[in-house]
Amino acid sequence: MKQRSEELSVSVGKKEVEQPSTNWQELKLRRKMKDSVPEEHLYLGFSHQYGDGIFPLHTSISLFLLSYCDCKLFKIFLVPTGENADDQLVTKNLLHDLEVSLISRHQLPLVVQSCCLPAVVVKDGKFCRAGLSVVLRHIIQKTYEADPSKKDVLELLGFKKTCLKACAEVSRWTRLCEISIPLAVERFLTGSAEQCQSIPPDILELERKLGEPVRVHNDDKIRRQKLQQQKAGAKAALPVLAKEAAGEKTVEMREHPLPSLELSIAFSKLLVQEVSATVNREPPDIRKTKTSDLPPLDHVFAEGLYFTLADIVLLPCIHQFLVFSKKQGTNLLNLPLISSWYRRVQEVPRVKKAADKCNMQLFQLPELQSTPEEQLQNFFLVPNELEEEHEDSHFIGGPRPTMTKLMESGIEAKFSPHPCPNWTLDWNGLPAAVSPGEGKMSRDRALRKQQQLNNLVAVVKKLAKPGDVIVDFCSGGGHVGIVLAHMMPSCQVVLIENKELSLIRAKDRSDELGLNNIWFIQANLDYFNGTFNIGVALHACGVATDMVIEHCIKAQAAFVICPCCYGFIQNTVKFTYPQSHQFKTILSYKEHMILCRFADQTAVQLPPERRLIGKQCMGLVDLDRAWAAEGRNYSVQVISMEPESCSPKNNMLVGTPT
């Protein structure tokens, strides 16, 4: 299992991903933004206090990180869920050195009112960051920018700075840390006495993950060092064992055992030291050992060997769970790894100090014996459906049998006529910052992007009316949203994107145009809960298309969506495929995945016959989506963009509530 800070997951964004920027470019953009709008407001939800905890736990986590980073760069507001919160009662037990104010929900900036908390917004600005992981990562970045000597704070973001960066909608690890465990603990604390005797499944899931082998960058070298250490330890133990066998007295050496290699590496990094004795070349027997025969690495912290943001997120949650369990007499024998992790985290520099500032009274747990994996599985009933379906997706075969099966039931890909096939924007008459060519793409690609935008803008203009709110989901660099905001000044346009750098570039273009009817929200889709009239998305990858449709249906909003990356579609916590009743009665999950896989076979370099099959598979997958939405009182058309050569993924789903 890869270290989770390196977790590869389905991308919720664009097919045409921008090339990753170097660190100095990203830092330059962030500093430019920082210089123009220095003050930022942090809004945290508040429901109640229980013991030494502040709820919801997302607020406790945010305050703990601020304390750990010693960050005072934000003006902090608590947003009570009730209207009669006592200012002094609420704030007296918060951080000793942070100033916290109360604000009611209706006093929040409008852009924040559209988001789940926590949220950070530039004072009097239009750029908002929402959701726990996004906000925490921003606090870390701002702390380091303000004081580059705090490199240990930046290290919280993990290898390649990706810790908890993957969206919770598609990353199981992010979802477990950011959503599942905080909610599970909150429910546990408010459950009945009988419910408190059983450990929540999400806590057991964390215990199971802490027992999985760790894989990190350069782990082959570290595993060879571990093998060498194990062999050296075995040699040293032989004389002692011989003396014990002969009945001789031996000196007890277990009181201060040598630390494991994993612990040495983890804490040497925390203390900014080099691990000793790691530069010598391994002996031949170690060097020749097969990788498969090397000993696995054990977890030191949540994501592997190194202390990261994941540990910061989990500590307040697990602390509250353990404190309450101790009071209730809950049996913790099945959580030896979590107990060891809890003790180990307390040894990290500044953790205890940060906990003290938050009035979080950490305590020592007794060491527990590891639970056999078979016994743990009896306590933890894993929902295997998704894993089984995922395994089922490794298939061999083509799409023709599946397509034939659908045709025998009278189902074929069908496309509605384009409502305005010849409509185009006057690109030469528009300001340069409106054109997608400003996004540093080739001339040919910019032309195709203009053609794609012609299609989306034409349909949106037919649907929109003055005063409407239009949301550009998975907005990337803002190609769609900026054109819409410029062309329809009487509408409010909201750009939602998880990638900060893309959104900063979009804001720069918007500032150049002087647009006043546009907001920028860096968040996962689930953290946007505002009302809107039309949702748009250009090349929303895989399940992102279905997430956007779901958002629009919940808001009873129209949608204009160009799907992409059909091969990334898979069953998730929220979606199972096929979706419509018509397809479910005919196709299995595996058969539907065949259609999704071959729907991606539309690249221009492929043979024409293969591209045609790919287009038909695209049409069938989108027909399933359309019928699923129609089952929820929508009228949906599947349309081909004009010209079809503007993109290999040239389908448009246009839906309106009936």
C-alpha positions in Angstrom: 0.0 0.0 0.0 1.4 3.3 -1.0 2.0 5.9 1.7 -1.3 7.7 1.8 0.2 11.2 1.4 1.2 9.9 -2.1 -2.2 8.3 -2.7 -3.2 8.2 -6.3 -6.9 8.6 -6.7 -9.4 9.5 -9.4 -9.0 13.1 -10.4 -12.0 15.3 -9.8 -11.2 18.0 -12.3 -10.2 18.3 -15.9 -9.0 15.9 -18.6 -6.6 18.5 -19.9 -4.6 18.9 -16.7 -2.3 21.8 -16.5 1.4 20.9 -16.1 2.4 20.9 -12.4 4.1 24.2 -11.5 7.4 24.3 -9.7 7.4 25.2 -6.0 8.8 28.7 -6.6 6.1 29.5 -9.1 3.4 28.4 -6.7 5.0 30.4 -3.9 5.3 33.4 -6.2 1.5 33.3 -7.0 0.6 32.8 -3.3 2.8 35.7 -2.2 1.3 37.9 -4.9 -2.1 37.2 -3.5 -0.9 37.7 0.1 0.6 41.1 -0.7 -2.6 42.3 -2.4 -5.0 41.2 0.4 -3.1 40.7 3.7 -5.8 40.0 6.1 -7.9 36.8 6.1 -10.8 35.7 8.2 -11.2 32.2 9.5 -14.8 31.0 10.2 -15.3 28.0 12.5 -18.6 26.3 13.4 -19.6 26.0 17.1 -22.3 23.7 18.5 -21.2 23.0 22.0 -18.3 22.3 24.4 -17.9 18.9 26.0 -15.1 18.2 28.5 -12.0 19.6 27.0 -13.4 19.5 23.4 -15.0 22.0 21.1 -17.6 20.7 18.7 -17.9 20.1 15.8 -14.6 18.4 15.9 -13.5 20.2 12.7 -13.3 23.3 14.9 -11.1 21.6 17.6 -8.9 20.3 14.8 -8.5 23.7 13.3 -7.7 25.4 16.6 -5.2 22.7 17.5 -3.3 23.2 14.2 -3.2 27.0 14.8 -1.8 26.3 18.2 0.8 23.8 16.9 1.9 26.2 14.1 1.8 29.1 16.5 -0.1 30.9 13.8 -1.8 34.3 14.5 -2.3 35.3 10.9 -6.0 34.9 10.8 -8.9 36.8 12.5 -10.9 34.0 13.9 -14.7 33.9 14.2 -16.9 31.2 15.8 -20.3 30.7 14.1 -22.7 29.2 16.7 -25.4 26.9 15.4 -27.8 28.4 18.0 -28.7 32.1 18.2 -28.3 32.4 22.0 -24.7 31.6 22.5 -23.0 33.5 25.4 -19.9 35.2 24.0 -17.9 34.9 27.3 -19.0 31.3 28.0 -18.0 30.2 24.5 -14.6 31.8 24.3 -13.3 31.6 27.9 -11.9 28.1 27.4 -10.5 28.5 24.0 -6.8 29.1 23.1 -5.0 31.2 25.6 -3.2 33.4 23.1 -5.8 33.6 20.2 -8.5 36.2 19.9 -11.8 34.6 19.0 -15.0 36.5 18.2 -18.6 35.3 17.7 -20.6 36.0 14.6 -24.0 34.8 13.5 -24.6 32.8 10.3 -26.6 35.6 8.6 -23.6 38.0 9.3 -21.2 35.9 7.3 -19.9 37.1 3.9 -22.3 35.8 1.2 -19.7 33.6 -0.3 -19.1 31.9 3.0 -22.8 31.4 3.5 -22.7 29.2 0.5 -20.0 26.9 2.0 -19.7 24.4 4.8 -17.4 25.4 7.6 -14.5 25.8 8.3 -13.9 28.4 5.7 -11.3 31.1 5.1 -12.0 34.2 3.1 -10.0 37.3 2.2 -11.4 40.3 4.0 -14.0 42.0 1.7 -12.9 39.6 -1.0 -14.4 37.0 -3.3 -11.9 34.2 -2.8 -13.0 31.6 -0.3 -11.4 28.3 0.9 -13.8 25.8 2.4 -13.7 22.4 3.9 -11.4 21.0 6.6 -8.5 19.7 4.5 -8.3 22.8 2.2 -8.4 25.2 5.2 -5.8 23.2 7.2 -3.4 23.0 4.2 -3.9 26.8 3.7 -3.0 27.5 7.4 0.2 25.5 7.0 1.2 27.3 3.7 0.5 30.7 5.2 2.5 29.9 8.4 5.5 28.9 6.3 5.2 31.9 4.0 5.2 34.2 7.0 8.1 32.5 8.6 10.2 30.3 6.2 12.2 29.0 9.2 9.2 26.9 10.2 10.2 24.1 7.8 8.8 21.5 10.2 5.4 23.0 9.7 5.6 22.7 5.9 6.7 19.1 6.4 3.2 18.4 7.7 2.1 18.3 4.1 4.1 15.2 3.6 5.9 13.8 0.5 5.4 16.1 -2.5 3.1 18.2 -0.3 0.1 15.9 -1.0 -1.1 15.0 2.4 -5.0 15.0 2.4 -4.9 16.8 -0.9 -7.0 14.2 -2.7 -10.7 14.9 -2.6 -12.7 13.1 0.1 -15.3 12.2 -2.6 -12.8 9.8 -4.2 -10.0 9.2 -1.7 -10.9 6.7 1.0 -8.1 7.9 3.2 -9.0 11.6 3.0 -12.6 10.7 3.7 -11.7 8.6 6.7 -9.6 11.4 8.3 -11.6 14.4 7.2 -15.2 13.1 7.5 -15.7 9.6 8.8 -13.7 9.6 12.0 -14.8 13.0 13.2 -18.5 12.1 12.6 -18.0 8.7 14.2 -16.5 10.2 17.4 -19.3 12.8 17.6 -22.0 10.1 17.3 -20.1 7.9 19.8 -20.1 10.7 22.4 -23.8 11.3 22.1 -24.8 7.6 21.8 -26.6 5.5 24.4 -24.7 3.6 27.1 -25.2 0.4 25.1 -23.9 1.9 21.9 -20.8 3.1 23.7 -19.8 -0.5 24.5 -19.0 -1.2 20.9 -16.2 0.5 19.0 -17.3 2.5 15.9 -16.4 0.8 12.6 -14.5 3.8 11.4 -12.2 3.6 14.4 -11.6 0.0 13.7 -10.8 0.8 10.1 -8.1 3.2 11.3 -6.7 0.4 13.6 -6.6 -1.9 10.6 -4.9 0.7 8.4 -2.2 1.3 11.1 -1.5 -2.4 10.9 -0.9 -2.4 7.1 2.7 -2.4 5.8 4.0 1.1 5.0 5.4 2.1 1.6 7.3 5.3 1.3 9.7 7.0 -1.1 13.0 5.1 -1.2 11.5 2.3 1.0 13.6 -0.4 -0.6 16.7 1.1 0.9 15.1 1.5 4.3 13.7 -2.1 4.3 17.3 -3.3 3.6 18.5 -1.4 6.5 15.8 -3.0 8.6 16.8 -6.4 7.5 20.4 -5.6 8.4 19.3 -4.4 11.8 17.2 -7.5 12.4 20.1 -9.8 11.5 22.5 -7.8 13.8 19.9 -8.1 16.6 19.6 -11.8 16.0 23.4 -12.3 16.2 23.6 -10.2 19.4 20.8 -12.3 21.0 22.6 -15.7 20.4 25.1 -15.4 23.3 22.3 -14.3 25.6 20.1 -17.2 24.6 23.1 -19.6 25.1 23.7 -18.3 28.6 20.0 -18.6 29.5 20.0 -22.2 28.2 23.0 -23.0 30.4 21.2 -21.5 33.4 23.5 -18.5 33.8 22.1 -15.2 35.1 21.8 -12.5 32.4 21.5 -8.8 32.8 18.0 -7.5 32.1 18.2 -5.2 29.0 14.6 -4.7 28.1 14.0 -1.7 30.3 15.5 0.6 27.6 15.3 -1.3 24.3 16.9 0.0 21.2 14.4 2.0 19.1 13.2 0.5 15.8 14.6 1.7 12.5 11.2 3.3 11.7 11.2 5.2 15.0 14.8 6.4 14.4 14.0 7.7 11.0 10.7 9.3 12.0 12.0 11.2 15.0 15.3 12.1 13.4 13.3 14.0 10.8 11.2 15.7 13.4 14.4 16.8 15.2 16.0 17.8 11.9 18.8 15.3 12.4 20.4 12.8 10.1 19.8 9.1 10.7 23.1 7.6 11.7 24.8 4.6 10.0 22.7 4.8 6.9 25.3 5.8 4.3 27.4 2.6 4.4 26.8 0.2 1.7 24.9 -2.9 2.7 26.7 -6.3 3.0 26.3 -8.5 -0.1 23.7 -10.8 1.5 21.5 -7.8 2.3 22.1 -6.2 -1.1 21.2 -9.5 -3.0 18.0 -10.1 -1.0 14.9 -9.9 -3.2 12.5 -7.0 -2.6 9.7 -9.4 -2.0 11.7 -11.0 0.9 12.5 -7.7 2.7 10.7 -7.1 6.0 7.8 -4.6 5.8 8.0 -1.2 7.5 5.7 -0.6 10.4 3.6 2.5 11.0 5.1 5.1 13.3 2.4 7.7 12.5 -0.9 7.7 10.6 0.5 7.9 7.1 3.6 5.8 7.7 7.0 6.9 9.0 6.5 10.7 9.3 4.3 13.0 11.3 1.9 14.7 9.0 -1.3 16.7 8.8 -3.2 13.4 9.1 -1.9 13.0 12.6 -3.0 16.6 13.5 -6.5 15.9 12.2 -6.8 12.5 14.0 -5.4 13.5 17.4 -8.3 15.7 18.8 -10.8 13.0 17.5 -9.0 10.0 19.0 -8.3 11.9 22.2 -12.0 12.6 22.7 -12.8 9.0 21.8 -10.3 7.6 24.3 -11.3 10.0 27.1 -15.0 9.1 26.8 -14.2 5.4 26.4 -12.2 5.5 29.6 -15.1 7.0 31.5 -17.6 4.5 30.0 -15.3 1.5 30.6 -15.3 0.7 26.9 -13.0 -2.3 26.1 -10.0 -0.9 24.1 -8.1 -4.2 23.9 -8.9 -4.3 20.2 -7.1 -1.0 19.6 -3.4 -1.6 20.4 -2.1 0.2 17.4 -4.2 3.3 18.0 -3.1 3.3 21.6 0.5 3.1 20.6 0.0 5.8 18.0 -1.7 8.1 20.7 1.3 7.6 23.0 3.8 8.2 20.2 2.2 11.4 18.9 2.6 12.9 22.4 6.4 12.6 22.0 6.4 14.9 18.9 7.9 18.3 19.7 5.3 21.0 20.4 2.3 18.6 20.5 1.8 18.7 24.2 2.4 22.4 24.3 -0.3 22.9 21.6 -2.6 20.6 23.4 -2.2 22.6 26.7 -3.0 25.8 24.8 -6.2 24.1 23.6 -7.0 22.8 27.1 -6.7 19.3 25.7 -5.5 17.1 28.6 -3.6 14.3 26.9 -3.0 11.3 29.1 -0.9 8.1 29.0 -2.5 4.8 28.0 -1.1 1.4 29.1 0.6 -0.6 26.4 -1.7 -3.1 24.9 -0.9 -6.4 23.2 -1.5 -6.6 19.4 -4.8 -8.2 18.4 -4.6 -11.0 15.9 -5.8 -9.9 12.5 -8.4 -12.6 12.4 -9.9 -11.5 15.7 -9.9 -7.8 14.6 -11.8 -8.8 11.4 -14.5 -10.3 13.6 -15.0 -6.9 15.2 -14.7 -5.0 12.0 -17.3 -5.9 9.4 -15.9 -4.5 6.3 -18.4 -3.4 3.6 -16.8 -5.5 0.9 -19.2 -4.5 -1.9 -17.0 -1.7 -3.3 -13.9 -3.8 -3.1 -15.5 -6.8 -4.7 -16.9 -4.6 -7.5 -13.5 -3.0 -7.9 -11.9 -6.4 -8.3 -14.6 -7.3 -10.8 -13.6 -4.4 -13.0 -10.4 -6.2 -14.1 -11.9 -7.7 -17.2 -10.8 -8.8 -20.6 -13.0 -8.4 -23.7 -14.6 -5.8 -26.0 -17.8 -3.8 -25.9 -19.7 -5.5 -28.7 -21.4 -8.2 -26.5 -22.6 -5.6 -24.1 -23.8 -3.3 -26.8 -25.6 -6.2 -28.5 -27.3 -7.0 -25.2 -28.6 -3.5 -24.9 -29.7 -3.4 -28.6 -31.7 -6.6 -28.1 -33.6 -4.7 -25.4 -34.1 -1.7 -27.8 -31.4 0.5 -26.2 -29.0 2.4 -28.5 -27.0 5.6 -28.1 -29.1 8.5 -29.3 -28.3 12.1 -29.6 -30.6 15.1 -29.6 -30.2 17.9 -32.3 -27.9 20.8 -31.2 -30.1 23.8 -30.3 -27.7 26.3 -31.9 -25.0 24.5 -33.8 -23.7 27.6 -35.6 -23.6 30.0 -32.7 -20.2 31.4 -31.8 -18.7 34.1 -29.6 -16.9 37.0 -31.3 -13.5 36.0 -29.9 -11.6 38.7 -31.8 -13.8 41.3 -30.2 -13.4 40.1 -26.7 -10.7 41.3 -24.2 -7.6 39.1 -24.3 -8.1 37.9 -20.7 -11.4 36.3 -21.7 -9.8 34.0 -24.3 -8.5 30.6 -23.2 -5.3 31.3 -25.1 -4.4 33.4 -22.0 -4.0 30.1 -20.1 -0.7 29.4 -21.8 -1.9 26.7 -24.2 -1.0 26.1 -27.9 -2.8 27.9 -30.7 -4.6 24.7 -31.9 -5.6 23.7 -28.4 -6.9 27.3 -27.7 -9.0 27.1 -30.9 -10.6 23.8 -29.8 -11.2 25.3 -26.3 -12.9 28.2 -27.9 -15.2 25.8 -29.9 -16.0 23.9 -26.7 -16.9 27.2 -24.9 -19.1 28.2 -27.8 -21.2 25.1 -27.2 -21.6 25.6 -23.4 -22.1 29.3 -23.5 -24.7 29.1 -26.2 -26.8 26.6 -24.2 -26.4 28.5 -20.9 -27.4 31.8 -22.5 -30.7 30.1 -23.6 -31.3 28.8 -20.1 -30.2 31.9 -18.0 -32.2 34.9 -16.9 -31.1 38.1 -15.1 -30.3 37.5 -11.5 -29.5 33.8 -11.9 -26.6 32.2 -10.0 -24.4 30.0 -12.3 -21.9 27.6 -10.8 -18.9 26.5 -12.8 -18.0 23.2 -11.1 -14.5 21.7 -11.5 -13.6 25.1 -13.0 -9.9 24.7 -13.4 -8.4 27.9 -14.7 -11.8 29.4 -15.1 -12.2 29.2 -18.9 -16.0 28.7 -18.7 -16.8 30.8 -15.7 -14.8 33.9 -16.8 -16.5 33.9 -20.3 -20.0 33.5 -18.6 -19.3 36.3 -16.1 -18.1 38.6 -18.9 -21.0 37.8 -21.2 -23.7 37.8 -18.6 -23.0 40.7 -16.1 -26.5 40.4 -14.7 -25.8 36.9 -13.4 -23.6 35.9 -10.5 -21.0 33.3 -11.4 -19.3 31.0 -8.9 -16.1 29.1 -9.7 -15.5 25.9 -7.6 -12.2 24.1 -7.9 -10.1 22.0 -5.6 -6.7 23.0 -7.1 -5.6 26.3 -5.5 -3.1 27.3 -8.2 -5.7 27.0 -11.0 -8.1 29.1 -9.1 -5.5 31.8 -8.3 -4.8 32.1 -12.0 -8.5 32.4 -12.8 -8.8 35.2 -10.2 -5.8 37.0 -11.8 -7.6 37.0 -15.2 -10.9 38.1 -13.5 -9.1 41.0 -11.8 -7.6 42.0 -15.1 -11.1 42.2 -16.6 -12.5 44.0 -13.6 -15.3 41.5 -13.1 -17.6 42.2 -10.1 -20.1 39.3 -10.6 -17.7 36.4 -9.8 -16.7 34.4 -6.7 -13.9 31.9 -6.3 -14.3 28.9 -4.0 -11.5 26.4 -3.4 -13.3 23.4 -2.1 -14.4 19.9 -2.8 -17.9 19.8 -4.4 -19.5 18.5 -1.2 -18.5 21.6 0.8 -20.6 23.9 -1.5 -24.2 24.1 -0.2 -25.3 27.4 -1.8 -28.5 27.8 -3.9 -28.0 28.3 -7.6 -29.9 28.1 -10.9 -27.6 26.6 -13.4 -24.6 24.2 -13.0 -22.0 23.9 -15.7 -18.9 21.7 -16.0 -16.5 21.3 -18.9 -14.7 18.0 -18.9 -15.6 16.9 -15.4 -13.6 13.6 -15.0 -15.2 10.3 -14.2 -17.6 10.4 -11.2 -17.2 14.2 -11.0 -19.8 14.4 -13.7 -22.3 12.5 -11.6 -21.4 14.5 -8.5 -22.2 17.7 -10.4 -25.5 16.3 -11.7 -26.4 15.2 -8.1 -25.6 18.8 -6.8 -27.8 20.3 -9.5 -30.7 17.9 -8.8 -30.6 18.6 -5.1 -30.7 22.4 -5.9 -33.4 21.9 -8.6 -31.0 23.7 -11.0 -30.5 23.2 -14.7 -27.2 21.6 -15.8 -25.0 21.8 -18.9 -22.1 19.3 -18.5 -19.5 17.9 -20.8 -18.3 14.6 -19.3 -14.8 13.2 -19.5 -12.5 10.3 -18.4 -15.3 7.7 -18.6 -12.6 5.0 -17.8 -12.3 6.5 -14.3 -15.9 5.8 -13.5 -16.2 3.3 -10.7 -18.5 2.5 -7.7 -18.0 4.9 -4.9 -19.5 5.6 -1.5 -22.1 7.8 -3.2 -22.7 6.2 -6.6 -23.2 2.7 -8.0 -23.3 1.9 -11.7 -25.3 1.6 -13.8 -27.6 4.2 -12.4 -30.8 4.1 -14.3 -33.5 1.5 -13.7 -33.5 0.7 -17.5 -29.8 -0.1 -17.5 -29.8 -1.9 -14.1 -32.3 -4.5 -15.3 -30.0 -5.4 -18.2 -26.4 -4.8 -17.4 -24.2 -5.9 -14.5 -21.6 -3.5 -13.0 -18.8 -5.3 -14.9 -20.7 -4.9 -18.2 -21.3 -1.2 -17.5 -17.5 -0.8 -16.8 -16.8 -2.3 -20.2 -18.8 0.5 -21.8 -17.0 3.1 -19.6 -13.6 1.7 -20.5 -14.2 1.8 -24.3 -15.9 5.2 -24.1 -12.4 6.6 -23.7 -11.4 5.1 -27.0 -12.1 8.3 -29.0 -8.7 9.9 -29.5 -8.1 11.2 -33.1 -5.1 9.0 -33.7 -7.2 5.8 -33.3 -8.8 4.1 -36.4 -12.2 5.5 -37.4 -14.1 2.3 -36.6 -12.7 2.2 -33.1 -13.5 5.9 -32.6 -17.1 5.2 -33.7 -17.5 2.4 -31.1 -16.0 4.8 -28.5 -18.5 7.4 -29.4 -21.4 4.9 -29.1 -20.1 3.8 -25.7 -19.9 7.4 -24.6 -23.5 7.8 -25.8 -24.7 4.8 -23.8 -23.0 5.8 -20.6 -24.5 9.3 -20.8 -27.9 7.8 -21.7 -27.8 5.9 -18.5 -27.0 9.2 -16.7 -29.8 11.0 -18.5 -32.4 8.3 -17.7 -31.3 8.3 -14.0 -31.9 12.1 -13.9 -35.2 11.7 -15.7 -36.2 9.3 -13.0 -35.9 12.2 -10.6 -38.2 14.6 -12.6 -35.7 16.1 -15.0 -35.8 16.4 -18.8 -32.3 15.6 -20.2 -30.8 15.7 -23.6 -27.5 14.1 -24.8 -26.1 16.4 -27.5 -22.9 16.3 -29.6 -20.8 19.5 -29.5 -20.2 21.3 -32.8 -17.9 20.6 -34.4 -17.3 17.2 -33.0 -13.6 17.6 -33.7 -13.4 20.3 -30.9 -12.7 17.4 -28.4 -12.6 13.6 -28.4 -15.0 13.9 -25.4 -17.7 15.9 -27.2 -20.9 14.9 -25.5 -23.0 17.5 -23.6 -25.7 16.6 -21.1 -28.3 19.4 -20.9 -30.9 18.9 -18.1 -33.8 21.0 -16.8 -36.1 20.2 -13.9 -39.7 19.4 -14.9 
